[in-house]
Every structure is written in structure tokens, then in C-alpha cells.
Amino acid sequence: DSFDILGDGVKELLVGRDDGVLEIYSFQSADDPVLRYDHALSESIASIQGGCVGKDGYDEILASTYSGWLTGLTTEPVHREGGSGEELKLSQEMQSKISSLRNELEHLQIKVLQEREKYQQSSQSSTAVSSVPAFSVSDKFTLNMDDASYSLILEVQTAIDNVLVQSDVPIDLLDVDKNSAVVSFSSCDSE
């Protein structure tokens, strides 16, 4: 998307990438765009949009991710500094917002407990049937021409516990910065 998030009268380029990186580029002159800000999300970005969403006078960037999460970045200050000895005083609007969020959180916690109890009861009955839910998997296998390697990117709407890669030829697995996986190798019986 293009949007004037910096408020300087010139639109910036908003980029959401498959690897979860959100970037803001500005055009200061006729030269190449300059990276002004970047933020890493935990999954690929499906779409990105700039605008005024939450509060008048403060522009925001909204990004939706592969699994449907919405992430917002705002120009509104998130904290205020007080002088020495001053106590932080919340406005009535902020206090009601906090109270509303606390009530919603309590309601959701009660609902989760009820659903857990319901699941426990149904799974312990004699007529219980267990099945694995079907998940949509987003996969990409792309060639990185800089170092002649392939990148395998897997995304699913639940936690990934294990990924098994089986190959008829020897392969080397390269570690990347964003990788939190523990790799183990085992030889495979050719039969």
C-alpha cells in the first residue's frame, strides 16, 4: 500500500512480506526509496493497509497475517511521561476501556474453562470418537540464487511440532536467524 504515515505530505510505501517483515519506505528524493521502519511479525503478511482506524488524528498501519490475525501499528503515543512526584491519571475514557477489556477477558476465560470441561466429558464417554482436524497448509519451496539454496516455508493455523524431510540424496540443512527448530538427522534404510 502507499500512505502518508509520516505526515510529511509524501506517501510512503508500505510493504508486507511473506517472511513476516513489515517495512515502511520513504521517498526523500528521486533516488532509491529509504527504509524508515521495519517490524517483524511471527507469520507471513497477507495484506497491508494504511489509514485512520482507531483514533481520529492518529494514522495507523493494519496488517493481516496468514492465519487471520490483525496487527496495528499506530502513530499515537503509547505512554506519557510525568514530572517527578506526579501520579499518572487516566482519563475516564481510558478507565472505561480498561474495565471493558478486563470484563471481556474474564468472560473469555470462563468460556474457555467451560469448553475444556465439555471436551473432557465428551472425550471420556464410551461413544467418543477422536479425529484429527484438517488444516490448510501454506507451503513454498523457492530457490535463493545468491547462495544456491532452497527455502522451505511452511505455515499452518496451529503449532507445528515436527516436520519430516526425507530425501533420496544427501542434503545439508542451513540455519537461519528466524529458525527456532531443533534439527536431528537420521539415516534412512534405502529399502
matplotlib code that plots the C-alpha trace (Angstrom):
import matplotlib.pyplot as plt

x = [0.0, 1.1, 0.1, 1.5, 2.2, 4.9, 2.7, 5.2, 2.8, 4.6, 3.2, 5.4, 5.5, 4.1, 5.4, 4.3, 6.4, 6.0, 8.6, 6.5, 8.5, 6.6, 8.6, 8.0, 10.0, 10.1, 11.0, 13.2, 14.4, 14.4, 16.8, 16.0, 13.5, 14.9, 13.9, 12.4, 11.0, 10.6, 8.8, 8.9, 5.7, 5.6, 3.9, 3.5, 1.6, -1.3, -2.3, -1.4, -3.2, -2.6, -5.3, -7.0, -8.8, -8.7, -8.5, -9.0, -5.8, -3.5, -2.7, -2.2, -1.0, -3.0, -1.6, -3.4, -1.4, -1.8, -3.9, -6.1, -4.6, -4.8, -1.8, -1.9, 0.9, -0.1, 1.4, -0.4, 2.0, 1.7, 3.0, 3.2, 5.9, 5.1, 7.2, 8.8, 6.3, 3.4, 0.9, -0.4, -4.0, -6.1, -8.9, -12.4, -12.4, -9.2, -10.5, -13.7, -11.7, -9.5, -12.6, -14.3, -11.2, -10.9, -14.6, -14.1, -11.0, -12.9, -15.7, -13.3, -11.5, -14.9, -15.8, -12.5, -13.0, -16.5, -15.3, -12.4, -14.9, -17.2, -14.3, -13.1, -16.6, -17.1, -13.6, -14.2, -17.5, -17.8, -19.1, -16.3, -14.6, -11.3, -10.3, -7.5, -8.9, -8.0, -5.8, -4.9, -1.1, 0.7, 3.9, 6.6, 9.8, 11.9, 15.4, 17.7, 20.0, 22.5, 23.8, 22.2, 20.0, 16.3, 14.0, 11.2, 8.5, 5.5, 2.6, -0.4, -3.0, -1.8, 1.5, 3.9, 5.6, 7.5, 8.5, 9.9, 12.1, 13.0, 15.4, 17.0, 20.1, 22.3, 21.2, 22.6, 20.3, 21.3, 20.3, 18.6, 18.2, 14.4, 14.7, 13.8, 13.7, 15.9, 17.3, 18.1, 19.5, 18.9, 19.9, 17.2, 17.1, 17.2, 14.7]
y = [0.0, 3.6, 6.0, 9.2, 7.6, 10.1, 13.1, 14.9, 15.2, 12.5, 9.0, 6.2, 2.7, 0.1, -3.5, -6.7, -9.7, -13.5, -13.9, -11.7, -8.5, -5.2, -2.3, 1.4, 3.1, 6.8, 8.7, 11.6, 12.4, 11.0, 8.3, 4.8, 4.5, 4.7, 2.1, 4.2, 1.5, -2.3, -4.7, -8.5, -10.5, -14.2, -15.2, -14.1, -10.9, -11.4, -7.8, -4.3, -1.0, 2.5, 4.8, 6.2, 3.4, 3.6, 7.2, 10.5, 12.3, 9.3, 7.3, 3.6, 0.6, -2.5, -5.9, -9.1, -12.3, -15.8, -17.2, -14.1, -12.0, -8.3, -6.3, -2.5, 0.0, 3.5, 6.9, 7.6, 7.8, 4.7, 6.3, 9.7, 11.0, 12.7, 15.0, 13.9, 13.1, 13.2, 10.4, 9.0, 10.0, 8.0, 9.7, 8.5, 7.1, 5.1, 3.8, 2.6, 0.9, -0.9, -2.0, -3.2, -5.2, -6.8, -7.9, -9.3, -11.2, -12.7, -13.7, -15.4, -17.2, -18.6, -19.7, -21.5, -23.4, -24.4, -25.7, -27.6, -29.3, -30.1, -31.6, -33.6, -35.1, -35.9, -37.5, -39.8, -41.1, -44.5, -43.1, -40.6, -40.5, -38.9, -37.3, -35.1, -31.8, -30.9, -27.8, -25.7, -25.7, -22.9, -24.1, -22.6, -24.1, -21.4, -21.1, -18.5, -17.7, -15.8, -18.9, -21.7, -22.9, -23.6, -22.2, -24.3, -22.2, -24.0, -22.2, -23.7, -22.3, -24.4, -25.1, -27.2, -29.9, -31.9, -31.6, -34.7, -34.2, -37.3, -37.3, -39.9, -37.8, -36.2, -32.8, -30.0, -28.0, -24.4, -22.5, -19.1, -16.3, -16.8, -20.5, -21.9, -25.5, -28.3, -30.4, -34.0, -36.3, -40.0, -42.3, -43.9, -47.5, -47.5, -50.3]
z = [0.0, -0.2, 2.6, 4.2, 7.6, 8.5, 7.8, 5.6, 2.6, 0.7, 0.6, 2.0, 0.6, 3.0, 2.3, 3.9, 3.2, 3.2, 5.9, 8.2, 7.9, 7.6, 6.1, 5.5, 2.8, 2.2, -1.0, 0.1, -3.4, -6.9, -5.7, -4.4, -1.5, 2.0, 4.7, 7.6, 9.8, 9.9, 12.2, 12.3, 12.8, 13.5, 10.3, 6.7, 5.9, 3.6, 3.2, 4.5, 4.5, 5.9, 7.3, 10.3, 12.2, 15.9, 16.9, 15.0, 14.2, 14.6, 11.4, 11.6, 9.5, 9.6, 8.5, 8.3, 8.6, 7.1, 10.0, 10.1, 12.9, 12.5, 13.7, 14.0, 14.2, 15.3, 15.4, 18.8, 21.7, 23.9, 27.0, 28.6, 30.8, 34.1, 36.1, 39.4, 42.0, 39.6, 39.6, 36.4, 36.0, 33.5, 31.6, 32.1, 28.6, 29.3, 32.6, 30.9, 28.1, 30.6, 32.6, 29.4, 28.4, 31.9, 31.7, 28.2, 29.4, 32.4, 30.1, 27.7, 30.5, 31.8, 28.3, 27.8, 31.1, 30.1, 26.7, 28.3, 30.7, 27.8, 25.8, 28.8, 29.4, 25.7, 25.3, 28.3, 27.2, 25.6, 22.4, 21.9, 18.5, 18.1, 14.8, 13.5, 12.2, 8.6, 8.3, 5.3, 4.9, 3.1, 1.6, -0.5, -1.8, -3.5, -4.9, -3.4, -6.3, -4.0, -2.2, -4.4, -1.6, -1.4, 1.3, 2.5, 4.2, 5.9, 7.6, 9.2, 11.6, 14.5, 16.2, 14.1, 16.4, 13.8, 10.2, 8.5, 5.4, 3.6, 0.6, -1.7, -2.0, 0.8, 1.8, 4.0, 6.2, 6.7, 9.8, 9.5, 12.1, 12.5, 12.9, 16.4, 15.3, 16.7, 13.8, 14.1, 11.4, 11.0, 8.2, 6.2, 5.1, 1.3, 1.2]

ax = plt.figure().add_subplot(projection="3d")
ax.plot(x, y, z, "-o")
ax.set_aspect("equal")
plt.show()
